[in-house]
Each structure stands twice: as structure tokens, then as C-alpha cells.
């Protein structure tokens, strides 16, 4: 598991990647389990409004602080890989509110809880910055 994550971290960011933010929010699914959704954006307040409008009846609990990263797409991919390797990825989940299959939803319990996700995101960012020199 660590080897896969290390190999992904060693890959350089793409030309199209750039600075931005990693955001996180939480919601409950139809079965009452807590789900974590994370994503990337150059302007999280705009993305928050989009999500809240798209799935309006669904209550989103936003982690107040978005984490700025130099390569937002790469970092989002690393977080996705980390959660998937930990068995937390839920696959493509059909949203009962907007009818879209959301692909980046993870079982919060399998991820180790909210603070584990936040700490992991920060650790991945710092490791990536150190590796990239």
C-alpha cells in the first residue's frame, strides 16, 4: 500500500495542474452512515455554492478550512488513492437528490474519521512539497 502511494507521489504533476485548494465535506447516505466527499477547486466558496445548489436537500457539513496545495489535481488523486487503498471508496454512488453518480465519496468510518482524513491530507501535501524540492 505504501509503495503504491509512494510511486504516485513520485510522479510529476501534469502541465495542466496548478495551485488550488482541497476541500472536504461530510454527509449522511441513505443508510445513515457518514460519507466524506473531497475535491479540488481554485475557489472553494464557489464550489461550495455549486454543491449546495446541485444537491440542495442534502445537508452538507463543510470542513471550514480548505487546504491550499501547489498541485490541486495531483493532491486530489493522492487522497483518492489513499482512501481507496484503505477500503473506503464507495464506488459510483447515485445521488438521490440530483441524479448524478458521485464518484469521490468515501465511508468516513473506514477512513478513520474526520481528523484522520484532514491529517492525511496535510501529511501528503507536506511530503509532496519536500519530495519536489
C-alpha positions as CSV (number, residue, x, y, z in Angstrom):
1,X,0.0,0.0,0.0
2,X,2.7,2.5,0.9
3,X,4.6,1.5,-2.2
4,X,1.7,2.4,-4.4
5,X,1.2,5.8,-2.7
6,X,5.0,6.5,-2.8
7,X,5.0,5.6,-6.6
8,X,2.1,8.0,-7.2
9,X,3.8,10.8,-5.2
10,X,7.0,10.3,-7.3
11,X,5.1,11.1,-10.5
12,X,5.5,14.7,-11.5
13,X,2.4,16.9,-11.8
14,X,0.9,17.3,-15.2
15,X,1.4,20.5,-17.3
16,X,-2.3,21.3,-16.8
17,X,-2.2,21.0,-13.0
18,X,-1.8,24.1,-10.9
19,X,-2.3,25.6,-7.5
20,X,-5.6,25.5,-5.7
21,X,-7.5,24.1,-2.8
22,X,-8.5,20.7,-1.5
23,X,-11.9,20.9,0.2
24,X,-13.8,18.4,2.3
25,X,-17.4,18.0,3.4
26,X,-19.5,15.3,5.1
27,X,-23.0,14.0,4.6
28,X,-25.1,11.0,5.6
29,X,-26.2,8.5,3.0
30,X,-29.5,6.6,2.7
31,X,-28.2,4.0,5.3
32,X,-27.3,6.7,7.9
33,X,-23.6,6.2,7.5
34,X,-21.3,9.2,7.3
35,X,-19.7,9.8,3.9
36,X,-16.8,12.1,3.2
37,X,-16.6,13.9,-0.1
38,X,-13.4,15.7,-1.2
39,X,-12.5,17.6,-4.2
40,X,-10.3,20.3,-5.7
41,X,-11.0,23.9,-6.7
42,X,-9.3,27.1,-7.4
43,X,-12.1,28.9,-5.5
44,X,-13.8,26.7,-2.8
45,X,-16.6,29.2,-1.9
46,X,-17.8,29.0,-5.5
47,X,-17.6,25.2,-5.5
48,X,-19.4,25.0,-2.2
49,X,-22.3,27.0,-3.6
50,X,-22.4,24.7,-6.6
51,X,-22.5,21.6,-4.5
52,X,-25.1,23.1,-2.1
53,X,-27.3,24.1,-5.1
54,X,-26.8,20.8,-7.1
55,X,-27.8,18.6,-4.1
56,X,-29.9,21.2,-2.3
57,X,-32.0,19.0,0.0
58,X,-28.9,17.1,1.1
59,X,-27.3,18.6,4.2
60,X,-23.6,19.1,3.6
61,X,-21.3,19.7,6.6
62,X,-18.3,21.6,5.3
63,X,-14.9,21.4,6.9
64,X,-14.4,25.1,7.3
65,X,-10.8,25.3,6.0
66,X,-9.8,24.4,2.5
67,X,-6.1,23.4,2.2
68,X,-4.1,25.2,-0.4
69,X,-1.8,23.0,-2.5
70,X,0.6,23.7,-5.3
71,X,-0.9,20.9,-7.5
72,X,-4.6,20.5,-6.7
73,X,-5.4,17.7,-9.2
74,X,-2.4,15.6,-8.2
75,X,-3.2,16.0,-4.5
76,X,-6.8,15.1,-5.0
77,X,-5.7,12.0,-6.8
78,X,-3.3,11.1,-4.0
79,X,-6.1,11.5,-1.4
80,X,-8.4,9.4,-3.6
81,X,-5.7,6.7,-3.8
82,X,-5.1,6.7,-0.1
83,X,-8.8,6.3,0.8
84,X,-9.2,3.6,-1.9
85,X,-6.2,1.7,-0.6
86,X,-7.8,1.9,2.9
87,X,-11.0,0.3,1.6
88,X,-13.1,3.4,2.0
89,X,-14.1,4.2,-1.6
90,X,-17.8,3.6,-2.2
91,X,-17.7,3.4,-5.9
92,X,-20.0,5.5,-8.1
93,X,-22.9,6.5,-5.8
94,X,-26.2,7.6,-7.3
95,X,-27.3,10.8,-5.5
96,X,-31.0,10.7,-4.6
97,X,-31.2,14.5,-4.9
98,X,-29.6,15.3,-8.2
99,X,-29.5,12.0,-10.0
100,X,-25.7,12.2,-10.6
101,X,-23.3,9.3,-9.9
102,X,-20.8,10.9,-7.5
103,X,-17.5,9.1,-7.7
104,X,-15.5,10.6,-4.9
105,X,-17.4,9.6,-1.9
106,X,-15.8,7.6,0.9
107,X,-17.0,5.8,4.0
108,X,-15.9,8.1,6.9
109,X,-15.6,5.1,9.3
110,X,-13.3,3.2,7.0
111,X,-11.1,6.3,6.6
112,X,-10.5,6.5,10.3
113,X,-12.7,9.5,10.9
114,X,-12.7,13.2,10.0
115,X,-9.4,14.2,11.7
116,X,-7.6,11.2,10.1
117,X,-8.6,12.5,6.7
118,X,-7.5,16.1,7.5
119,X,-4.2,14.9,9.0
120,X,-3.5,12.6,6.0
121,X,-4.3,15.4,3.5
122,X,-1.8,17.7,5.3
123,X,0.8,15.0,5.5
124,X,0.5,14.2,1.8
125,X,0.9,17.8,1.0
126,X,4.0,18.3,3.1
127,X,5.6,15.1,1.8
128,X,4.9,16.1,-1.8
129,X,6.4,19.5,-1.2
130,X,9.5,18.0,0.3
131,X,9.9,15.4,-2.5
132,X,9.5,18.0,-5.2
133,X,12.3,20.1,-3.7
